[in-house]
């Protein structure tokens, strides 16, 4: 419980420009393949900690996260290395596969205002099924919230890939000074065959 209550304080911080060059990005296609050339110059994260069981041991090496943005929103790519025969890609109805999980999944919690008050959670499993919801005041979860976002997955010979678009219009945001918005993120991955969860923040994403 202690880790959950402090969770939003552990989010990674990124700044995004709201004045985008028309030459920055071509049209992204959310198809689960990360084929656009813009992914080659995306921000990258690969540092993970084991958060279930809650050891905080280094869990880096098998997951890469790519981040891009344009005037539509934030694009996130997960590259998940995994033996193909261990991938669990069971599908479920929206918001019905979080607890207990029925497939390998990746997810993000985003604090758009970077104030530790409200986080928005988005997850997709290897079969393409999704969950979303909110967390308020660190520990009040609401899975009834449904956002308008896009995702797609693909399974490869070396694992699986998830591609996600979170539009800027998905929720109202407080104004921030200047031309940049600082946003808090935590990324996580569940490996169902080992029932382990790793995350980029030192706190449980649940």
N, C-alpha and C positions, 0 to 999 in steps of 0.2 A: 504493500500500500504506500509506503514511503516513496518508493521510486515513481509510482503512478502520480502522486500528488505533485511531484517536482518535475514531471515530464516536460511540460511546455518550456521550462527554463533551459532545457538541454538542446533545443532545436538549433540546427546549423543556420547561419545567417547569410543571405545572399541579397545583393542589390540588383534591381532591374531598371533599366532606362525606359521611360515612357515616350521618348521621341525616337522612333525607330527609323533607320535608314531604309529606303525602299529597295536598296540593293543587298540588304543583309540576308534575307531568306527567300528561297523559292517557295512554292506551295507545298507544305507538308501533307503527306497522305498517311493517315493513321491506319496502317495495315500490319503492324507487328514485325516489320523487316528492317527498319532503320536504314533505308537505302538512300535517303537524301544526302547530298554532299555536305550539308550544314552540320550533320552529326560528326563529321571529321574534325570540326573545330569547336565542338561543344565543351562546356565545363564538364569535368569528370570527377567523380567521387568513388573511392574504392576502399575506404577505411570503415570497417564494421566491428562491432562488439557483440559478443554473445549475451543476449538479454533474456532468453528462456532456454535452459535454466539460467537464472540471473547471476552469472559469474563475471561478466564484463571482460572475459578473456578475448584476445584478438581473434576475430573471425573473418579477417580479410582474405582475399585471394580468389574467391569463387563468384563474386558479384561486382559488376561495374555499373555505375549510374551515369548517364549522360543527360545534360540539361541544356536546352535552348529556349529562346523566347522570341516572339514577334508581337505585332499589334493584336493578334488574336488571343494569345495566352502563353502559358508555360508548357513546353514540351519535355517529357521525361522518358528516357529509354532505360530499361533494365536489361542487362546482358547477364544471364544466369548460367554459369557452367555447372553441369550436372550429368551424370550418366543417364542416357536416354531411357533405360529400362527402369529407372527409379522415379521418373517424373509421374506425378499424380495429377491428371488433367480432368478430373470429374467436374461436371457442370452442375449449377444450381440456379434457382431463381434469385433475383436481385435481393441482396441483404439477408439471404438465408444460409450463407455458407461461412460465416465468420466464426461462430462458436457452436459446436466444434467445427474446425476447418475440415473440408473434405477434399482439398487439393492443395498442391504447392501454390503459394501466393506471394505477391509483392505488394507493397503499399507505401503511401506517403501520408504524413500529417503535415498540414500547412497552416501557419499562423500568418494570415495576410497582413495583419496590422502590427505584428511583431511586438505585442504587448503582453503575451502570456495569458490572455483571457479566453480566447476562442480559437480552437483548432478545427480544421476540416479534414476528414479522413477519407482517403480513396484507396481501394485495393482491387486487384484483379488476380485471378488465379490462372494457372497454366492452360485451363480450358476456355478462358475468356470470360468467365462469370465475374460479376462485380459486386462490391459492397461499398457503401459510403455512409457518412454520418458526421456528427459533430461531437466535440468534447469541450465543455465549458467549465471554467474555474478548476481546471486540472483533472477533475474526476467525474463530472456529470456527462454521461454519454447519451446521445440521442441517435438511434439508428433509423428514425423515421424521416430524417432529412435526406432528400434525394436531389442531387445536383445534376446539371446538364453538362456532362463531360464525355469524352471519347476515349476508347481504349481498344487495343487489339493485341493478340499474342500469336506467336509462331513457335513451333517445336523444331529444333535443329538436331544435327548429329552430335553436338557437344552440349546440349542443354535446351534452354528456351529463352525467348525474348518477349518483353512486354513494351508496348509503346502507348503513351498516354498524353492527352491534351487536356489541361485544366484551363478553361477560358478565364480571362480577366473579369468577365461579366457574371461569373458564377455566384458571386455574393457582393453585397455592398461593402466598401472598405473605407476606413477613416482616411482623411487626407494626410499626407506626409509632406514635409517641406522639400523643396528642390525638385530636380528632374528625375530623381530615383526613388524607388520604393524598396525598403528593406523588408524582406520576407523571411520567416522562420520555417525550416524544413526538418523533418525526420523521415528517413527512408528505412524500410525494413523488408526482410525476406523470411518466409517460413519454408523450411525443408520438411515436408510432412513425413517422409520415410524415416527420418531421425527425430521427428517432433522437436525441432530446434528452431529458434528465431534469432536472427542477427539484425542489428540496427546500427545506423550511423550516429545515433544519440545514445548517451549513457543512461537510458531509462526505458522502461517497458512501453511499447507502443499500444498496449491494450489498457 
